[in-house]
Amino acid sequence: MIDFDEVEKITLSHYENNAESFWQGTRDHDVSQNIDAFLQALSKDKPLDILDFGCGPGRDIHTFKSLGHNPIGLDGSKIFCEMAKKHSGCTVLHQSFSKLELEVNSFDGVFANASLFHVPGHELLKVLKQLHNALRTGGVLFCSNPRGDIEGWQGQRYGHYMEIKSSQVYLEKAGFKVLHHYYRPEGQPREKQNWLAIISEKLPVEA
């Protein structure tokens, strides 16, 4: 069984060594479909407390802030955290996914765009349960990950790729109800839609 700490050490080292090129390569990516789908599943009548899980250099927390919400970023890369604070002016938590310290019932939504797939399969349920605890009842988890049925190293980054059925099993075990899912990029034939996006709702914890 692969060690989660080792996975994070190598994967984060890759991101830190390529932080500026990653920012330049992703800052203009159009993820409006994901942001819209996430926000549409949440309350429309108040500013939302949002955790951008694996926020990277801060592209999406800047967007959430500009829309009037209260986003907080979280990333395991210290360099990304510093970049995200600079680009967004938001609070950013420097926490690794293997050692999360999140307050219970503190967020309306968790936006995990292209981040959870770095968690090894044997640790994913634990991480999802921690996100479940951090959400308020009825809160929403958005996740977008590469499609497939493979787990292992992709160069210097670890990846755990799943299809909808496998993803749903993990989410339901963690206490979520899958509301809907879709594939990206939008408008492409399915064989060219390499990303799976899932909207899930936190179910109340049974007494």
Rosetta blueprint (number, residue, H / E / L):
1 M L
2 I L
3 D L
4 F H
5 D H
6 E H
7 V H
8 E H
9 K H
10 I H
11 T H
12 L H
13 S H
14 H H
15 Y H
16 E H
17 N H
18 N L
19 A H
20 E H
21 S H
22 F H
23 W H
24 Q H
25 G H
26 T H
27 R L
28 D L
29 H L
30 D L
31 V L
32 S H
33 Q H
34 N H
35 I H
36 D H
37 A H
38 F H
39 L H
40 Q H
41 A L
42 L L
43 S L
44 K L
45 D L
46 K L
47 P L
48 L L
49 D E
50 I E
51 L E
52 D E
53 F E
54 G L
55 C L
56 G L
57 P L
58 G L
59 R H
60 D H
61 I H
62 H H
63 T H
64 F H
65 K H
66 S H
67 L L
68 G L
69 H L
70 N E
71 P E
72 I E
73 G E
74 L E
75 D E
76 G L
77 S L
78 K H
79 I H
80 F H
81 C H
82 E H
83 M H
84 A H
85 K H
86 K H
87 H H
88 S H
89 G L
90 C L
91 T L
92 V E
93 L E
94 H E
95 Q L
96 S L
97 F H
98 S H
99 K H
100 L L
101 E L
102 L L
103 E L
104 V L
105 N L
106 S L
107 F E
108 D E
109 G E
110 V E
111 F E
112 A E
113 N E
114 A L
115 S L
116 L H
117 F H
118 H H
119 V L
120 P L
121 G H
122 H H
123 E H
124 L H
125 L H
126 K H
127 V H
128 L H
129 K H
130 Q H
131 L H
132 H H
133 N H
134 A H
135 L E
136 R E
137 T E
138 G E
139 G E
140 V E
141 L E
142 F E
143 C E
144 S E
145 N E
146 P E
147 R L
148 G L
149 D L
150 I E
151 E E
152 G E
153 W E
154 Q E
155 G L
156 Q L
157 R E
158 Y E
159 G E
160 H E
161 Y E
162 M L
163 E L
164 I H
165 K H
166 S H
167 S H
168 Q H
169 V H
170 Y H
171 L H
172 E H
173 K H
174 A L
175 G L
176 F E
177 K E
178 V E
179 L E
180 H E
181 H E
182 Y E
183 Y E
184 R E
185 P L
186 E L
187 G L
188 Q L
189 P L
190 R H
191 E H
192 K H
193 Q L
194 N L
195 W E
196 L E
197 A E
198 I E
199 I E
200 S E
201 E E
202 K E
203 L L
204 P L
205 V L
206 E L
207 A L
